[in-house]
Amino acid sequence: MLDIQKIRKDFPVLGREVYGKPLIYLDNAATTQKPDTVIRSLVDYYENYNSNVHRGVHKLSMESTERFEEAREKVACFINSKSSNSIIWTRNATEAINLVANTWAQEHVKSGDEIVLTAMEHHSNLVPWQKVAKDKQALLKYIPLTADGRLDLTNIDDIICSRTKLVSIVHVSNSLGTINPVEELTAKARKVGASVLVDAAQSVPHMPVDVQQIDPDFLTISGHKMLGPTGIGALYAKEDILESMEPFLRGGEMVLEVTYEDASWNSLPMRFEAGTPNIADAVGMGAAVDYLSAIGMKSIRQHEVDITSYALDAIKAINGLDHYGPDDMSQRGGVISFNSPGVHPHDLGTFLDRLGIAVRTGHHCTMPLMRMLGVPATTRASFYLYNTKSEVDVLIDGLTEALGYFNDGSR
Ligand SMILES: Cc1ncc(COP(=O)(O)O)c(C=O)c1O
C-alpha cells in the first residue's frame, strides 16, 4: 500500500488551488507532475556543476559527465537493459521513434515490405511510418480492435507474416488504456524474422517493464510522463542493432575522426547523440527514476489498478456516459476515456476545470482511432501514484453535475 498523503507532499504543484478549489490533476497521460527531488536536481545542476559533457578535463565537466552517464545507467537498470550503451537520449518518445524511422528503417525497409501497427497508435508511432511506407513503397497494416478496445488477434497470423519487416506497437494505449500483449506479439514477429518496436511512453511510467523479458529490438520512453522534465526521453535498442545503424544526426560529439573529406563514428551511445545533449533534463530523468524505484513499480501499478477500477465502476454507474477500453484491469492501465452523447468533451472539460479538475479532452493524438470509434473526441481521466479515491469522488460528482447541467432540456 502506498502512503499517498506522504507522496503528495513531494509534489509542490499538488498543493495549489485552481479557481479557489484544490487542484485535482487527472491529466497524467499527457504529462505528469514533478516531485521536488526532480525539481531540485535541475536547480542543483545549474547552480553547482553546469558544464558541457564528455569534453572537458576540468572538474565541473567531469562532474556533469558523471551525473549525465549515471542517469543513463539508471534508465538502463529501470527497464532491465543489459547495457547502458543501449540507451540513447532523445528529446522525447516521438524523437526516439523518428530516430528508428530515419536510420534503421531507411536501410532495412524495402519495396513490398509490410510494417504492422495497431489501430490504436498515437500519431508518434504512426506518422513516421507513413513516411517510411511512402518513401519505400512499403505497406502499413493495422491490427484491428475488438468492441471493447483490445487488439483483435483472430487473424494475427495473416497480419504478421513473411512480408512483415517491422511490428511497431504501443504497449499501453493513451486513449483507451488498453495494455497490449507485447511479449506475445514480439514472439510472433520473431517467428517471421520481423523486427519489433514497442512504444512504451505509457507503460514504463506505470508498471514494471523489462526489455529482456519483452525482447523488442527498440523501445521508446518519455521522460515527462514518468515524473521527469520535459525535453528528455530515451530510445532503448539492442546494442548490436545500434552498432549496425547509421547515425541519425551528424555533427560534434558523435564522431571519432574527422578530415576535410570524411568522418568516422564515435562508439555507442555517443554515435547517436550529436551536439550538446540535454544534460540537465537527463539528470532530472535520473532523479525521476530514483523516485519511482524507491516507491516500487509493482506498488505503483497496484495503486493504479485500485484507483482505476474504483473510477471505472463509478463511471459505469453514471447514466448516459459511454466509456472505452477493456473493463478487465489486467488489460487496462490508469486511463479512462468517456463520452456523453450530446455533450461535447470540450464543454465537459471546461465544466470540470471550473471545479479544479484537470482532465484532457480531444483526440489524444489518435485521430484515426477517434474516427473508428465514431466520435470527434473523448474526455480522458488518467491517474498516477499521487491520485486518491477522494479525488475520483470529486470527479464523479463533477461529472454528474455537468451532465445534469448540459442535458437540462431548458438550456
Ligand atoms: C502512447 C504514446 N506514445 C508516444 C507519445 C509521445 O510522447 P512524447 O511526448 O514523449 O513525444 C505519447 C504522448 O502522449 C503517447 O501517449
The ligand as a Tripos MOL2 file, in Angstrom:
@<TRIPOS>MOLECULE
LIG
   16    16     1     0     0
SMALL
NO_CHARGES

@<TRIPOS>ATOM
      1 C1          1.3280    6.2020  -26.4010 C.3       1 LIG1
      2 C2          2.1770    7.4110  -26.6450 C.ar      1 LIG1
      3 N1          3.2130    7.3390  -27.4720 N.ar      1 LIG1
      4 C3          4.0170    8.3750  -27.7120 C.ar      1 LIG1
      5 C4          3.7820    9.5950  -27.1320 C.ar      1 LIG1
      6 C5          4.7050   10.7400  -27.4000 C.3       1 LIG1
      7 O1          5.4560   11.0230  -26.2540 O.3       1 LIG1
      8 P1          6.3920   12.2960  -26.1810 P.3       1 LIG1
      9 O2          5.5480   13.4100  -25.6760 O.co2     1 LIG1
     10 O3          7.4550   11.9150  -25.1920 O.co2     1 LIG1
     11 O4          6.9410   12.5250  -27.5290 O.co2     1 LIG1
     12 C6          2.6850    9.7390  -26.2870 C.ar      1 LIG1
     13 C7          2.3590   11.0450  -25.6920 C.2       1 LIG1
     14 O5          1.2320   11.3360  -25.3520 O.2       1 LIG1
     15 C8          1.8810    8.6090  -26.0220 C.ar      1 LIG1
     16 O6          0.8320    8.6990  -25.1840 O.3       1 LIG1
@<TRIPOS>BOND
     1     1     2 1
     2     2     3 ar
     3     2    15 ar
     4     3     4 ar
     5     4     5 ar
     6     5     6 1
     7     5    12 ar
     8     6     7 1
     9     7     8 1
    10     8     9 2
    11     8    10 1
    12     8    11 1
    13    12    13 1
    14    12    15 ar
    15    13    14 2
    16    15    16 1
@<TRIPOS>SUBSTRUCTURE
     1 LIG1         1 GROUP 0 **** ****
